[in-house]
Amino acid sequence: MSTNPWIWVGAISTIMIFTYLWKENPLYRLAEHVFVGISVGYLICVTWYNVLHPKLYVPLFHEHQWILIVPLVMSIMMLFRFSSKHGWLSFWPLAFLIGFSGYGIPASIDTNMLKQIQATINVSFAGGIIPIITALVILLGTLSCLIYFYFSFPHKGAVGKIAKFGSMLLMISFGASFGYTVMARISLLIGRVLFLLRDWLGVVH
Amino acid sequence: MIKLSKKIFKVPVNVLLVTLVVTSCISLYLPIPLFAQESVSAAGASDVLILDGKDTPNDGGGSIDLKFEIKDKSILDKTYNVIIMRKIAGDGAVNGSTEDYKEVKQLDVSTKRYNDKKGIEDGIPYSYVVKLVDKSNNVLFTSPSYGPFISSPQWYNTEKTAVLILSIISIFIILLFINLAKQGRNLYIRPLAGIKAIEDAVGRATEMGKPCIYIPGISTIDDISTLASISILSKISEVIANYQSRIVIPNYEPIVYSVIDEVVKNAYVKAGRPDAYKQEDVYYLTGRQFAYASGIAGLMSREKPAANFFLGWFMAESLILAEAGAMTGAIQIAGTDSISQIPFFIVACDYTLIGEELYAAGAYMGGDSKLLGGLKGQDYVKLVLMIILVVLFFLKLAGVEGIDTLLVGGGGH
């Protein structure tokens, strides 16, 4: 059995979280609140050391990059949301942040549309009829999935059948993805059980 | 023939029009080197080594592309490393002397290209000398001076021409449909099962006297799925306010929390019940993924909600949330464009909005003509993409050159 107190803390916390499998209980509640509280405290430290100090405080007050006053003022304006009288000031930085999402449109068109189409086309036709049939299957699969997400036509008749085929292909891909991820989750569980049995109790090696 | 022509005319005119525009764009784009970029290029040669250099195309400046080839086989066999040396052209010693040249990079002999970014300034001519050395660092060959090569920034990235064309087409189509929707044109959008279920779930919660829990995902405010989720939440909050039910919204991201707080507050005001809004029900939980998941799992067990909504961007916490919710017996409706998490929602939730259905739900539920027009416009953008896909596929099958990089590399210009 381990003599390291931190191993004990980890093991007891793990067991407290696992008690949720029985039902919600005071032990789980304690672990949950400690976990949430510590995570928020940790995030505050990370934000200061990784963001505010190196990207705002040092460049502004030591290197005199005065342009950084703009984000500083916007950050302060965000804090006005706690005031019922001046809360409207917080809408300005919020509007800026939401509006800034438009910046992602060209990147989205590039990566989510053009690169996907290009990848669908860039199949090899060399080597006879089989690669051509494979390429056609990929093309028809892609088109039928796109038709499934086409909202302007009701899913009836030929469109409905193509959409159904598209949704079947989606389900096959989701099934494969599900199996793959569950396998990864099982390995996480094994890791935790191994931590309890090996690192804490020392019953396995 | 007559039958065929009749069939063609049965195809909606707008589909033919879109096909015409798309094929015209492709035919224009394929053979003509649009916006061909001027680059400063120069080459030098010796019997042993050839070096070619030019300004790196499509960049913001401060970079020179070098390409070199060792021609002499006997020296190539002995060479271990290639040393790239540089000086500002015209400075210091005359051509032929390497005294003023500074080493920039030592490369393996198999390397054929080097992108020099080390201290390069735009508009300044640089000369290069290449030294070939053996394993013991003995110089086997020193090239004559090559250059000058000048770096410069470009205003236009020719590799992104396809992005520009498609952005213009997309924006035009979407604006067109938004305009049509504003004019009151009846735009058909097929009903989605998940959307009807959202309204039913709120009704169920009201009847049972239990709250709804709404999880807006773990992404930032600039994410489309978060924006769609907020749009849906706005409508749900209005229904909740009208039914005098309760909604609990634990948040992961501080900015998203601020926006959601305002959206829910406004929904209650819009429903004429600002007094019913409870600020303590919309709160920031934590920004750590699994702490957030454990917090919500505990919340679900304690509150025993009648309905859970998971709408937005999710990662590994999705299954924890959906399983914890299923254990409470609540009706669960999920929607995400996070492809890897959709399977978990499908198995653990009653209804799942897959990918783009989430955006559609935002527009559909919002009832806003602008959102509806936008959704309809996106459908036609999809139609454009499908036509591009089919046309390019068959062009490639027919052996047309340049298709492989047409959409991602500026058409091979």
Interface residues (C-beta under 8 A of the other chain):
Chain A: I17 Y20 K23 E24 Y28 R29 A31 E32 F35 V36 I38 S39 V40 Y42 L43 M78 R81 S90 F91 L94 L97 I98 F100 S101 Y103 G104 I105 P106 S108 I109 D110 M113 L114 K115 I117 Q118 T120 I121 N122 F125 I132 A135 L139 T142 L143 L146 I147 F149 Y150 F151 S152 F153 P154 H155 L170 F174 G175 S177 F178 T181 R185
Chain B: K160 A162 V163 L166 S167 S170 Y188 I189 R190 L192 I221 D222 D223 I224 L227 I255 S258 V259 D261 E262 L285 T286 G287 R288 F290 A291 Y292 S294 G295 A297 G298 S301 R302 L319 A324 I339 S340 I342 P343 F344 I346 V347 I354 G355 E356 E357 A360 L375 K376 D379 Y380 K382 L383 L385 M386 I388 L389 V390 L392 F393 K396 L397 I403 D404 T405 L406 L407 V408
